[in-house]
Amino acid sequence: MAGGVLLLALAVWLGGDALVRGDGRTPWLALAGLLFLVPLVVAYTVRPAVFAGAERLRVRNPFRTITLPWAAVEGLRAGYSSEVFASGGGKYQLWAIPVSLRARKRAARQQVRAAVEDPHGRTSTILSGRDSGRTRAPADQALDDLRELAEQHASDPGAQGEPTVRWAYEILAPCLAGAVLLAILVATG
């Protein structure tokens, strides 16, 4: 997210300078470039989010928003990416919950280090006052929390319904307009 905000600041600074101080076609090219680039940066860095409430799971990915009532969630998985499976065979990526294989390996090493043989031959877990069963990668922990919410609220009356998908026209429209304007400006060179 911080990288996206820095990219946006850099684009506004350079594009704004070209708009104000540029001559000839430069301001138009800068405007078209900004119109194309800014929505893409926002889509891939700032926009992705996962919202979990008592009735539904809302997944905001770069170009669409998926609303899944808890009764429609069939499963959650974190392999190389985080995914939610919906009734009817739908599978959606959770862009806001990245899977880090490095974090998984680190958590596994911590669990191994935490298992210490005591003098009586029993295994005890000691790791900074935490149980080693709780030492998990952030993505795995987030999906465990979502699974728990799905199990708790799947039978609630407000958590019934079908999944809905809405395209993010607020991202797609300016990006497409910028691409068309940029193509026209480059073609008329």
BELNOR-V246696 format. One record per backbone hydrogen bond with DSSP energy under -1.0 kcal/mol. NH is the residue of the N-H (numbers start at 0). CO is the residue of the C=O. E is the energy in kcal/mol with one decimal. If there is no record, write none. Layout:
NH;CO;E
NH;CO;E
This chain:
4;0;-2.3
5;1;-2.4
6;2;-2.4
7;3;-2.5
8;4;-2.4
9;5;-2.4
10;6;-2.6
11;7;-2.6
12;8;-2.3
13;9;-2.8
14;10;-2.9
15;11;-2.4
16;12;-1.9
17;13;-2.1
18;14;-2.3
19;15;-2.4
20;16;-3.0
21;17;-1.3
25;22;-1.5
28;24;-2.6
29;25;-2.7
30;26;-2.5
31;27;-2.6
32;28;-2.7
33;29;-2.7
34;30;-2.6
35;31;-1.7
36;32;-3.1
37;33;-2.3
40;36;-2.4
41;37;-2.5
42;38;-2.6
43;39;-2.2
44;40;-1.7
45;41;-1.2
46;41;-2.7
48;59;-2.1
50;57;-3.1
52;55;-2.6
56;67;-3.2
57;50;-3.3
58;65;-3.2
59;48;-3.3
60;63;-2.3
64;165;-3.1
65;58;-3.0
66;163;-2.8
67;56;-3.4
69;54;-1.7
70;158;-2.4
71;68;-2.0
72;69;-1.1
73;84;-3.0
74;84;-1.5
76;82;-2.7
78;80;-2.0
82;76;-3.2
83;91;-2.6
84;74;-3.4
85;89;-3.2
86;71;-2.4
88;85;-1.1
91;83;-2.6
93;81;-2.7
96;93;-1.6
103;99;-1.8
104;100;-2.3
105;101;-2.4
106;102;-2.4
107;103;-2.4
108;104;-2.5
109;105;-2.2
110;106;-2.0
111;107;-2.1
112;108;-2.5
113;109;-1.9
114;110;-1.2
115;123;-2.3
117;121;-2.4
120;117;-2.2
123;115;-2.1
125;113;-1.9
129;126;-2.9
133;130;-1.8
134;131;-1.2
135;133;-1.4
140;136;-2.4
141;137;-2.5
142;138;-2.3
143;139;-2.0
144;140;-2.2
145;141;-2.1
146;142;-2.6
147;143;-2.3
148;144;-2.1
149;145;-2.5
150;146;-2.5
151;147;-2.3
152;148;-2.3
153;149;-1.4
155;152;-1.3
158;155;-1.1
163;66;-2.3
165;64;-2.6
167;62;-2.7
168;166;-1.6
170;167;-1.6
171;167;-2.5
172;168;-2.5
174;170;-1.4
175;171;-2.6
176;172;-2.5
177;173;-2.6
178;174;-2.2
179;175;-2.6
180;176;-2.5
181;177;-2.5
182;178;-2.5
183;179;-2.4
184;180;-2.4
185;181;-2.4
186;182;-2.5
187;183;-2.2
